[in-house]
């Protein structure tokens, strides 16, 4: 393994399958600004490499012999209280996505890993979201969404609208939209500071609202930075929302 240029994001790859490690190493090497600085085939080796190499990002498989990826991630989190190293899980199983919250993983990719999605996940991880917003906040900082067979962790700061449709909630964020398996009421209760109810079926991040305007049907709706959707504001809430916007 060659030394990475000093200005590159340093990536450690952990997977019990040699071919999987080689494939990820090639994919990482093809992305400008990223270098693979080490590899490990189980959780114990991952811990040793983490301590000696101090990588910026770890691509971590979940199911491995001996110490698995989740246990390794918990150990890393304990040894890295400042969250200087970001973890992206790479696995063939989607049932561990919720557990990823416990270790504040910055990404969750399903195998076979797609090069475009890997680059996007690495870019998100390298922004060091936790460092920018402070460590130690017990509130989760991501939402877990299912989209086209993948489970992704959407940073809360990127979410603009949460809209209930039938029995699902659609999350609209700066990179697109996805489906959440959570109720609107539960999200409203968990994130009262981040989102405001504007309609019985919609929560909005008011700080990203550009305008309160009328549509062709005479309904009030919100124009929001970063997304095309324009949620309708309930008539009984228009005055309240207008006042809230003036206070921002």
Buried (B, 14 or more C-beta within 10 A) or exposed (E): EEEBEEEBBBBBBBBBEEEBBEBBBEBBEEBEEBBBBBBBBBBBBBBEBBEEBEBBBBBBBBEBEEBBBBBBBBBBBEEBEEBEBBBBBBBEEBEBBEBBBEBBBBBBBBBEBBEEBBBBBBBBBBEBBBEEEEEEEEEBBBBBBBEEEBBBBBBBBBBBBBBBEEEBBBBBBBEEBBEBEBEBEEBBEEBEEBBBBBBEBBBBBBEBBEEBEEEEEEBBBBBBEBBEBBBBBBEEBBEBBEEBBEEE
